[in-house]
Amino acid sequence: MALTVNLIEEIKILTYFNLASIQEGIKVHGSANPDAVLAAKRLFDKGLISQDDGGYLTDLGIEAAEHAQAVIRILNAN
């Protein structure tokens, strides 16, 4: 499985969520990087976030964000 630019952008969006408080959402503004705007839309279409411009993580989104953030923590460990 290859990491595409689209997947990397989606993973970036997932890392912006604060997993310590799932009641805390995010907003990807229309003036944001166009790749981020499109990534948020794809995550919404996949059922991972509640709105096409961010919102909150769904149950599936929480699981995906936990995994994405865990991979980044592991790879950043010294």
Long-range contacts (C-beta under 8 A, 24 or more apart in sequence): 5-35, 6-38, 6-39, 6-42, 9-35, 9-36, 9-38, 9-39, 10-39, 10-42, 10-43, 11-68, 12-36, 12-39, 13-39, 13-40, 13-43, 13-49, 13-54, 14-43, 14-48, 14-61, 14-64, 14-65, 14-68, 14-69, 15-65, 15-68, 15-69, 15-72, 17-57, 17-61, 17-65, 19-62, 19-65, 19-66, 19-69, 22-56, 22-57, 22-62, 23-56, 25-50, 25-54, 25-55, 25-56, 25-57, 26-54, 26-55, 27-53, 27-54, 27-55, 28-53, 28-54, 29-53
